[in-house]
Amino acid sequence: MRPETNFEKVPIDRVAVEERVGRLNKRSIKKESKIQALKLALSMVDLTTLEGKDSEGKVRQLCQKAKSPHPSMPDIPSVAAVCVYPNMVRIAKESLRGTNINVASVASAFPSGMAPLPIRIEDTK
């Protein structure tokens, strides 16, 4: 049995609700609003490379992509962060120096986390 809430006591005009939903379903998002939303979404993305064969060159290339997702469209914002393995953090930080792009890293014996606790703690430091 569900406990009663205050919302269950509020009268709801179902016809008005259904009419409003119908109007909202027919509306389209304006082009400028779509562009703003897409730019906002892109600015919240983390670009990630977590392959065993990652190289300094690959990380630098990813960082360049993070700074300029589409070189022919300079008004496109950079992403929020680049995520790499711990041994590539220095390369990513150097590559992103002077930008607002963050560097993220995995730790604790990613992806399995199955290493002994002391190793996971040291990895996190």
KAZI-V346735 format. One record per helix or strand of 2 or more residues. SS is the DSSP state (2 for helix, 1 for strand). FROM is the first residue (numbers start at 1). TO is the last residue. If there is no record, write none. Layout:
BEGIN
ss;from;to
SS;FROM;TO
SS;FROM;TO
END
This chain:
BEGIN
ss;from;to
2;6;9
2;14;26
2;31;42
1;46;48
2;56;67
1;81;84
2;86;96
1;102;105
2;117;124
END
